[in-house]
Amino acid sequence: MKLTGIHHLTAVTADARGNHAFYTQVLGMRLVKKTVNQDDVSAYHLFYADGLASPGTDLTFFDWPVERERRGTHSISQTALRVNGMKALQWWKERLDSRHVRSSEIVERDGRLSLDFEDFEGQRLSFVDDGGQGEAHPWERSPVPAEYQIRGLGPIRLSVPKLERTARVLTEAMGMRAAREYRVGDTPVHVFDMGEGGPAAELHIAVEPGLPPARPGAGGVHHVAFRTPDERSYQECWERLQSLRAPSSGPVDRYYFRSLYFREPNGILFEIATDGPGFATDEPMDKLGERLALPPFLEPRRAQIEAGLKPL
């Protein structure tokens, strides 16, 4: 498979209005698409990203009326948000403290400076210094100064009870590379990378056999998606899954990108998504996220869908 990095991560909220306020006003991300879960149109699907809605910057949420997640293994346990430099981390520490957002001290982990924090529902997040690696596209209307804005996603940490089967899928089926290992306390964490590597293209696997299985809910993560550049590479990914006889969704057209879904051996949901066509397909770039956007097959049901959604 030709995977170049993290495409997006989709989590769960039980409070769409509070979620929108936190990620746009506190974290300063741009709401680039206000739409619905295409498989459950009663729920919002909110996409937050950088100023240009770039692949690899999307942190997305399904809005479901569910209880809080019970933390454990067999899960995606932390989402990192990339920023540039110690000065940015210090700025964020002060901002989080001033807004009474639970956070750690700035620490070095796996050779990078990090600042762990949680949103109001316990979503586990971390600011990670990416050293300014790669492009950045600040949002000019963000309440956060351009030099401190979130640059994108990665790395993403998973929790599994055993490494071997997951590692085999990542390397033999998905073409990732086993890069290194570090520890968080007594927990070994194994790093796998793809594409050109770096934090935007890393998956960190924490081996935690002593934890119970997680129970999904608000404050938890639904799935992580990996980037593939175009339709040709997407088709090759599909053919690879077929050749391995791996159960999957088969090709799914999400209108803004093409998707494939499958589960790794611990039951964690993976998605492969194309970089395009992108979120400006049905809205001008300068108007993204300002209205409810629906893919063409849902447009005839707009009145019914809008009536079932609460205003943000």
Rosetta blueprint (number, residue, H / E / L):
1 M L
2 K L
3 L L
4 T L
5 G E
6 I E
7 H E
8 H E
9 L E
10 T E
11 A E
12 V E
13 T E
14 A L
15 D L
16 A H
17 R H
18 G H
19 N H
20 H H
21 A H
22 F H
23 Y H
24 T H
25 Q H
26 V H
27 L L
28 G L
29 M L
30 R E
31 L E
32 V E
33 K E
34 K E
35 T E
36 V E
37 N E
38 Q L
39 D L
40 D E
41 V E
42 S E
43 A E
44 Y E
45 H E
46 L E
47 F E
48 Y E
49 A E
50 D L
51 G L
52 L L
53 A L
54 S L
55 P L
56 G L
57 T L
58 D E
59 L E
60 T E
61 F E
62 F E
63 D E
64 W L
65 P L
66 V L
67 E L
68 R E
69 E L
70 R E
71 R L
72 G L
73 T E
74 H L
75 S E
76 I E
77 S E
78 Q E
79 T E
80 A E
81 L E
82 R E
83 V E
84 N L
85 G L
86 M H
87 K H
88 A H
89 L H
90 Q H
91 W H
92 W H
93 K H
94 E H
95 R H
96 L H
97 D H
98 S H
99 R L
100 H L
101 V L
102 R L
103 S E
104 S L
105 E L
106 I L
107 V E
108 E E
109 R E
110 D L
111 G L
112 R E
113 L E
114 S E
115 L E
116 D E
117 F E
118 E E
119 D L
120 F L
121 E L
122 G L
123 Q L
124 R E
125 L E
126 S E
127 F E
128 V E
129 D E
130 D L
131 G L
132 G L
133 Q L
134 G L
135 E L
136 A L
137 H L
138 P L
139 W L
140 E L
141 R L
142 S L
143 P L
144 V L
145 P L
146 A H
147 E H
148 Y H
149 Q L
150 I L
151 R L
152 G E
153 L E
154 G E
155 P E
156 I E
157 R E
158 L E
159 S E
160 V E
161 P L
162 K L
163 L L
164 E H
165 R H
166 T H
167 A H
168 R H
169 V H
170 L H
171 T H
172 E H
173 A H
174 M L
175 G L
176 M L
177 R E
178 A E
179 A E
180 R E
181 E E
182 Y E
183 R E
184 V E
185 G L
186 D L
187 T E
188 P E
189 V E
190 H E
191 V E
192 F E
193 D E
194 M L
195 G L
196 E L
197 G L
198 G L
199 P H
200 A H
201 A H
202 E E
203 L E
204 H E
205 I E
206 A E
207 V E
208 E L
209 P L
210 G L
211 L L
212 P L
213 P E
214 A L
215 R E
216 P L
217 G L
218 A E
219 G L
220 G L
221 V E
222 H E
223 H E
224 V E
225 A E
226 F E
227 R E
228 T E
229 P L
230 D L
231 E H
232 R H
233 S H
234 Y H
235 Q H
236 E H
237 C H
238 W H
239 E H
240 R H
241 L H
242 Q H
243 S H
244 L L
245 R L
246 A L
247 P L
248 S L
249 S L
250 G L
251 P L
252 V E
253 D E
254 R L
255 Y L
256 Y L
257 F E
258 R E
259 S E
260 L E
261 Y E
262 F E
263 R E
264 E L
265 P L
266 N L
267 G L
268 I L
269 L E
270 F E
271 E E
272 I E
273 A E
274 T E
275 D E
276 G E
277 P E
278 G L
279 F H
280 A H
281 T H
282 D L
283 E L
284 P L
285 M H
286 D H
287 K H
288 L L
289 G L
290 E L
291 R L
292 L E
293 A L
294 L L
295 P L
296 P H
297 F H
298 L H
299 E H
300 P H
301 R H
302 R H
303 A H
304 Q H
305 I H
306 E H
307 A H
308 G L
309 L L
310 K L
311 P L
312 L L
